[in-house]
Amino acid sequence: MIRERRKIWLFITLLTVCGTTSFASCSSNKDNASEQSNITVIANNVWAFSQTHTDGFTIDIRTMTEPTEGIAVSYAATQNSHSRDQLDKVVKHALQHEGYVSNYSDIPLDGKVAEILERDTIFFGTTGDYRPLSFCEPDGTYWGFGIEVANEIAKRLGVVPAFKKTSWPTLTADVLTEPQLFDLAIGGITITDARRETMLMSEGYLANGKTILCRATEADRYKSLEDIDKPEVTVMVNPGGLNEKFANENLTHAKIVVHQKNEEIPALVAEGVADVMITEITEAPYYVQTDTRLAAPLLNAPFNHGEIGVLMQKGQDDLLQMVNNVIRQMKSDGSLRKLHEKYGLVYAYNP
């Protein structure tokens, strides 16, 4: 088998020649429109096949079946890009070259994924203040559930991951700015309709929902939002994100205090500077496990439900497809479940 030079996870390994049989070349007596129509039909069929074979496959485009013998050719354009747009180029090249690729540069790549592959690095924007999803240590080292998902995306694409700091108040602006600060954003970002109006969001890879942290000695005090929404209760939130938005929309009587550094709020609650922290079911268990002064009495009854995903600019549909393929594969092969177990998070996806 001829393989593409990079070590790349094969989501769509495409087009084969079985035995000595060759592909038919595009007939010279057909006009360009007819040729393109034929290419488009084949590419559409391959794309449909790929959506149910996200682990990777080899296919004979004459029969639309997976061959059991012969010579398989891995096409750079299908390994390096995961959008429908690239397939027309690959099909056309195969029809004109009897299914073989002699030089990977014969099929020029474009799109966001091609740009990432060219520089050999994928840049992730992340807040680094959200244990256990994304946290940046003083020495600049990033760790967390979201960071491991990012590393897996980079690994399966065959490039080096790099992380750039963003913040909840500037997240949207940082994603949309030109020139881009990073390729995509990851780590505790809830999928919302508002975000999808101006940006692209991946499929969810982690279930989420609003809950609270409070002092363990007062856990019995808070059984509902009504118990929290009282003038004598001080609620602390980080600025610019959905926690602040949730507090402002649902707590009209409690005193709301905005604290700039999200990672400092749990300790401030434990010390009595505030009574309650609005947080997520993904974040609360970490602090309960690491600080016995804290409790999350409503952890199993979150105020709402959602999912966390990967955020990126519109127009990067090939990158979105690639990320979604990685998420689906991680769900399929059990690696996502293992990450949930590692970080003590609830796994909400069926096998």
C-alpha positions in Angstrom: 0.0 0.0 0.0 1.3 3.4 -0.9 0.9 5.8 2.1 1.0 9.5 2.3 4.2 11.0 3.8 2.7 12.2 7.0 1.4 10.0 9.8 -2.2 10.9 9.5 -5.3 9.2 10.8 -7.2 7.9 7.8 -10.8 9.1 8.0 -11.3 8.7 4.3 -8.7 6.6 2.6 -10.0 6.5 -0.9 -10.0 4.8 -4.4 -8.4 1.5 -5.3 -7.3 -0.5 -8.3 -8.1 -4.3 -7.9 -5.8 -6.7 -9.7 -4.9 -5.5 -13.2 -8.2 -3.8 -13.9 -7.9 -0.1 -14.4 -10.3 2.9 -14.0 -11.8 4.2 -17.1 -10.3 7.6 -18.0 -12.6 10.6 -18.7 -13.7 10.3 -22.4 -12.3 13.0 -24.5 -15.5 13.2 -26.5 -17.5 14.3 -23.5 -17.8 18.0 -22.8 -16.7 19.5 -19.5 -20.2 19.7 -18.1 -20.8 16.0 -18.6 -17.4 15.2 -17.1 -18.0 17.3 -14.0 -21.5 15.8 -13.6 -20.0 12.3 -13.6 -17.3 13.4 -11.1 -19.9 15.0 -8.8 -22.1 11.9 -8.8 -19.2 9.7 -7.8 -17.9 12.2 -5.2 -21.4 12.5 -3.7 -21.6 8.7 -3.4 -18.2 8.5 -1.7 -19.1 11.3 0.7 -22.3 9.5 1.7 -20.3 6.3 2.2 -17.8 8.2 4.4 -20.5 9.4 6.8 -21.1 5.9 7.9 -17.5 4.8 7.8 -15.8 7.5 10.0 -13.0 5.1 11.1 -11.5 5.2 7.6 -12.0 3.0 4.6 -10.8 2.1 1.1 -13.3 2.0 -1.7 -13.5 1.0 -5.3 -15.4 3.9 -7.0 -16.6 1.7 -9.8 -18.7 -0.6 -7.5 -18.8 1.6 -4.3 -17.7 -1.4 -2.3 -14.6 -2.1 -0.1 -12.2 -4.3 -2.1 -10.7 -7.4 -0.6 -7.6 -7.6 -2.9 -5.5 -5.5 -5.2 -3.5 -2.4 -4.9 -4.7 0.4 -2.6 -3.6 3.9 -3.1 -3.9 6.4 -0.2 -4.7 9.9 -1.5 -3.2 12.9 0.3 -6.3 15.0 -0.4 -8.6 12.6 1.4 -6.2 12.0 4.3 -5.4 15.7 4.9 -8.9 17.1 4.4 -12.3 16.0 5.6 -14.8 18.1 3.7 -16.9 17.3 0.6 -15.1 20.0 -1.4 -11.9 18.0 -1.8 -13.5 14.9 -3.2 -14.2 16.2 -6.7 -10.5 16.8 -7.1 -9.6 13.3 -6.0 -12.2 11.6 -8.1 -11.1 13.6 -11.2 -7.5 12.7 -10.6 -8.3 9.0 -10.2 -10.3 8.9 -13.4 -7.5 10.6 -15.3 -4.7 8.5 -13.8 -6.2 5.0 -13.6 -6.6 5.2 -9.9 -3.0 5.9 -9.0 -1.2 8.9 -7.6 2.4 9.2 -8.5 3.0 12.6 -6.9 1.0 13.8 -3.9 1.3 17.4 -5.2 -0.7 16.4 -8.2 -3.9 17.1 -6.2 -3.5 20.6 -4.7 -5.1 21.1 -1.3 -7.0 24.1 -0.1 -9.1 25.0 2.9 -8.3 25.4 6.6 -7.0 21.9 7.1 -4.5 22.3 4.3 -3.2 25.5 5.9 -2.8 23.7 9.2 -1.0 20.8 7.6 1.3 23.1 5.7 2.5 24.8 8.9 2.5 21.4 10.7 0.9 23.0 13.8 -2.7 23.5 15.0 -3.4 26.4 17.3 -6.0 26.0 20.1 -7.4 29.0 22.0 -8.2 28.1 25.6 -8.9 30.0 28.8 -6.6 27.9 31.0 -8.7 28.8 34.1 -11.3 26.0 34.2 -10.3 22.9 36.1 -10.5 20.1 35.1 -11.2 21.0 31.5 -8.5 23.6 30.7 -5.9 24.8 33.2 -2.6 26.6 32.6 0.1 26.1 35.3 2.5 28.9 36.2 5.2 27.4 34.0 2.8 27.5 31.0 1.9 23.9 30.9 -1.7 23.2 30.0 -3.7 20.2 31.3 -7.3 19.0 31.5 -10.0 17.1 29.7 -10.3 19.6 26.9 -6.6 19.8 26.5 -6.5 16.0 26.0 -9.2 16.2 23.4 -7.2 18.9 21.6 -4.1 16.7 21.7 -6.1 13.9 20.2 -7.4 16.1 17.4 -3.8 17.2 16.6 -2.5 13.6 16.8 -5.1 12.2 14.5 -4.4 15.0 12.0 -0.7 14.4 12.3 0.4 17.9 13.4 1.8 19.5 16.6 -0.7 21.1 19.1 0.0 24.6 20.4 -2.1 26.5 22.9 -2.8 30.2 23.1 -4.5 32.0 26.0 -7.9 33.5 25.6 -10.5 34.6 28.2 -14.3 34.3 28.6 -15.0 38.0 28.0 -12.9 38.1 24.8 -13.6 34.6 23.6 -15.9 35.5 20.7 -13.8 38.5 19.6 -10.7 36.3 19.7 -12.3 33.6 17.6 -13.5 36.1 15.0 -10.5 38.4 14.8 -8.5 38.7 11.6 -5.8 37.6 11.2 -6.7 34.6 13.3 -5.2 34.2 16.7 -5.8 30.5 16.7 -7.5 27.9 14.5 -10.2 26.9 17.0 -11.1 27.3 20.7 -11.6 24.4 23.2 -12.1 23.8 26.9 -15.4 24.3 28.7 -17.2 26.1 25.8 -20.9 25.4 25.9 -22.8 24.9 22.6 -25.4 27.6 22.2 -27.6 29.0 19.4 -26.1 32.4 19.9 -22.6 31.1 19.2 -23.8 29.1 16.2 -25.3 32.3 14.7 -21.8 33.8 14.2 -19.4 30.9 14.5 -19.1 27.1 13.9 -19.5 24.7 16.8 -18.6 21.0 16.8 -20.7 18.1 18.0 -20.7 17.8 21.8 -18.1 15.8 23.6 -19.1 16.5 27.2 -22.5 16.9 28.9 -22.9 20.1 30.9 -25.2 22.0 33.1 -25.3 24.9 35.6 -24.9 24.1 39.3 -23.4 25.6 42.4 -20.5 25.3 44.8 -21.0 26.3 48.4 -19.4 25.6 51.8 -19.9 22.0 53.0 -21.3 23.3 56.3 -24.1 25.0 54.4 -24.9 22.3 51.9 -28.4 21.7 53.3 -29.2 25.4 52.9 -29.4 25.3 49.2 -32.0 23.0 47.6 -33.2 25.2 44.7 -32.6 28.5 42.9 -35.1 30.1 45.2 -32.9 29.2 48.2 -30.0 31.0 46.5 -31.8 34.0 45.2 -32.0 35.9 48.5 -30.6 39.3 49.6 -28.4 37.7 52.2 -26.7 35.3 49.8 -23.5 36.5 48.0 -23.1 34.8 44.6 -19.7 35.0 42.8 -19.1 34.4 39.1 -16.4 34.9 36.6 -16.9 37.7 34.0 -18.0 37.4 30.4 -19.1 33.8 30.2 -22.4 31.9 30.6 -22.0 31.7 34.4 -22.4 35.5 34.7 -25.2 35.5 32.2 -27.1 32.8 34.0 -26.7 34.6 37.4 -27.9 37.9 36.0 -30.9 36.3 34.3 -32.0 34.1 37.2 -30.9 35.7 40.4 -32.7 39.1 41.0 -32.4 39.3 44.8 -29.0 37.8 45.6 -25.9 39.9 45.7 -23.9 39.1 42.5 -20.1 39.7 42.7 -18.0 39.3 39.6 -14.4 38.1 40.2 -11.9 38.2 37.4 -10.1 34.9 38.0 -12.4 31.9 37.8 -9.9 29.5 39.4 -9.8 31.6 42.6 -13.6 31.6 43.2 -13.9 28.2 44.9 -11.3 29.1 47.5 -13.1 32.4 48.1 -16.3 30.6 48.7 -14.6 28.2 51.1 -13.1 31.1 53.0 -16.5 32.9 53.3 -15.8 35.8 51.0 -18.8 34.6 49.0 -21.6 32.1 49.7 -22.2 30.4 46.4 -20.3 30.0 43.1 -22.3 29.5 39.9 -20.4 26.9 38.0 -20.9 23.8 35.8 -21.4 20.1 36.6 -18.1 19.6 34.8 -16.1 21.9 37.1 -17.8 21.4 40.5 -16.7 17.8 41.2 -13.1 18.7 40.9 -13.2 21.2 43.6 -15.4 19.1 45.9 -12.8 16.3 45.6 -9.8 18.6 46.2 -11.2 20.9 48.9 -13.2 19.2 51.7 -14.5 22.7 52.7 -16.7 22.7 49.6 -19.9 20.9 48.5 -22.0 20.7 45.4 -25.5 19.8 46.8 -27.3 20.2 43.4 -24.8 18.4 41.3 -27.3 15.7 40.3 -30.0 18.2 39.6 -28.5 20.9 37.4 -30.5 24.0 36.6 -30.2 23.4 32.8 -28.6 20.9 30.4 -26.2 21.4 27.5 -23.0 20.1 25.9 -19.5 21.4 25.5 -17.9 21.6 22.1 -15.2 23.1 19.9 -15.6 26.6 18.6 -14.2 28.1 15.4 -14.8 30.7 12.6 -17.4 30.2 10.0 -16.0 29.2 6.6 -13.8 26.5 8.1 -16.2 23.6 7.3 -13.4 21.3 6.4 -11.9 21.8 9.9 -15.3 21.4 11.5 -15.8 18.1 9.7 -12.4 16.9 10.8 -13.1 17.8 14.4 -16.5 16.1 14.3 -14.9 13.0 12.9 -12.4 12.9 15.7 -15.2 13.3 18.3 -17.2 10.5 16.7 -14.2 8.2 16.5 -13.4 8.9 20.2 -16.9 8.0 21.1 -16.8 4.8 19.0 -13.4 3.5 20.1 -14.0 4.2 23.8 -11.3 6.7 24.3 -13.7 9.5 25.1 -15.4 7.4 27.8 -11.9 6.7 29.3 -11.2 10.4 29.5 -14.5 10.9 31.3 -13.5 8.3 33.8 -10.1 9.8 34.3 -11.5 13.1 35.2 -14.5 11.9 37.2 -17.0 13.2 34.7 -20.4 11.8 33.7 -20.4 10.0 30.3 -23.7 10.8 28.6 -23.2 9.2 25.1 -24.5 5.8 24.0 -22.0 3.3 22.5 
